[in-house]
Amino acid sequence: MPKFLVQVGFTAEAWAEMSRSPGDVVKRVTPSAEALGGTIESLFFCFGDYDLVGVVDFPDNRSAAAWSMAVSTHGNVRAFKTTPLLTVDEGLHALGRVSEAAEARS
């Protein structure tokens, strides 16, 4: 199943709410992912531009996009970035095809 890197930035209001009532973020987002055929592989709180990063699996880009949009509509998210991930083999296969594109350009 395709994997996606997700990066989430929370609003100040979301942090305030979570500090008053901490809960398992994985349990909160899993039902919406599962409704679209997805699974949460891992989530991590982090420092920097984003507050939470993770790897999720979805059957296709449309399902991943729908989940990203659904999560973003809750009002406690200030940023949500989804990046499709390639396995090393997929990346190497793509690299092997670079010459095809380069030849078509000339």
C-alpha positions as CSV (number, residue, x, y, z in Angstrom):
1,M,0.0,0.0,0.0
2,P,1.4,3.5,-0.8
3,K,3.0,5.3,2.1
4,F,2.8,9.1,2.8
5,L,4.7,11.3,5.1
6,V,2.4,13.7,7.0
7,Q,3.5,16.8,8.8
8,V,1.0,18.6,11.0
9,G,1.2,22.0,12.7
10,F,-1.3,22.7,15.5
11,T,-2.9,26.0,16.4
12,A,-2.3,27.6,19.8
13,E,-5.9,26.7,20.7
14,A,-5.2,23.1,19.9
15,W,-2.1,23.0,22.2
16,A,-4.1,24.6,25.0
17,E,-6.8,22.0,24.6
18,M,-4.4,19.1,24.5
19,S,-2.5,20.4,27.6
20,R,-5.8,20.5,29.6
21,S,-6.9,17.1,28.4
22,P,-4.1,15.0,27.0
23,G,-5.2,12.1,24.9
24,D,-3.7,9.6,22.4
25,V,-3.5,11.4,19.1
26,V,-3.2,8.1,17.3
27,K,-6.6,6.9,18.7
28,R,-8.2,10.2,17.6
29,V,-7.1,10.1,14.0
30,T,-7.2,6.3,13.3
31,P,-11.0,6.0,12.8
32,S,-10.9,8.6,10.0
33,A,-7.9,6.9,8.3
34,E,-9.5,3.5,8.5
35,A,-12.8,4.8,7.0
36,L,-10.8,5.6,3.9
37,G,-8.9,2.3,3.9
38,G,-5.8,3.7,5.5
39,T,-3.6,2.9,8.5
40,I,-1.4,4.9,10.8
41,E,2.1,3.4,10.7
42,S,3.7,5.9,13.1
43,L,3.2,9.4,14.5
44,F,5.8,11.5,16.4
45,F,5.6,14.8,18.2
46,C,8.5,17.0,17.0
47,F,10.1,20.4,17.1
48,G,10.3,22.9,14.2
49,D,7.9,24.1,11.6
50,Y,5.6,21.1,12.3
51,D,4.4,19.7,15.6
52,L,3.6,16.1,14.5
53,V,5.0,13.9,11.8
54,G,4.1,10.5,10.7
55,V,3.9,7.8,8.1
56,V,0.5,6.6,7.0
57,D,-0.6,4.1,4.4
58,F,-3.5,4.7,2.0
59,P,-4.8,2.7,-1.0
60,D,-4.2,5.6,-3.3
61,N,-3.5,9.4,-3.6
62,R,-7.3,10.2,-3.5
63,S,-7.8,8.5,-0.2
64,A,-4.7,10.2,1.3
65,A,-5.9,13.6,0.0
66,A,-9.4,13.0,1.4
67,W,-8.0,12.1,4.8
68,S,-5.7,15.2,4.8
69,M,-8.6,17.4,4.0
70,A,-10.8,15.8,6.7
71,V,-8.2,16.2,9.4
72,S,-7.6,19.8,8.4
73,T,-11.2,20.7,8.7
74,H,-11.3,20.3,12.5
75,G,-10.0,23.9,13.1
76,N,-7.1,22.8,15.3
77,V,-4.7,22.4,12.5
78,R,-2.7,25.4,11.1
79,A,-0.7,23.4,8.6
80,F,-1.0,19.9,7.1
81,K,1.5,18.6,4.5
82,T,1.2,15.3,2.8
83,T,4.2,13.9,0.8
84,P,4.0,10.6,-1.2
85,L,6.9,8.3,-0.4
86,L,8.7,5.9,-2.7
87,T,10.5,2.8,-1.6
88,V,14.2,2.7,-2.4
89,D,13.4,0.2,-5.2
90,E,10.8,2.6,-6.6
91,G,13.2,5.5,-6.5
92,L,15.9,3.5,-8.2
93,H,13.5,2.4,-10.9
94,A,12.6,6.1,-11.4
95,L,16.3,6.9,-11.7
96,G,16.7,4.2,-14.2
97,R,14.0,5.9,-16.4
98,V,15.6,9.4,-16.3
99,S,17.3,8.8,-19.6
100,E,13.9,8.1,-21.3
101,A,12.7,11.5,-20.3
102,A,16.0,13.2,-21.2
103,E,16.0,11.6,-24.7
104,A,12.4,12.7,-25.3
105,R,13.4,16.3,-24.5
106,S,16.2,16.5,-27.1
